[in-house]
């Protein structure tokens, strides 16, 4: 058994959730926040059999796309005292960060 931990942009949450539900895959969603842009993310916890990992990974890949967006400036607490504000910069957002870990023991109580 594997535990897939997928950190997904908030905009992709619905697509990923629906795709997983369509194939009968159960999951848990935890609301999280990204560190750099402080954008809304979700962390999805997906417990699955070893032979379904590729299927789940494919669904996540198909539903999560990277996008470019302009950021006017970093959050003020990142600039610091006397820091300079920058011109807007283009950054990539979205996509997913995925960890797949072995599960030694699983029990539903």
Secondary structure, 3 states (H helix, E strand, C coil): CEEEEEEEEHHHHHHHHHHHHHCCCCCEEEEEECCCCCCEEEEEEEEECHHHHHHHHHHHHHHCCEEEEEECCCCHHHHCCCCCCCCCEEEEEECEEEEEEECCCCCCC
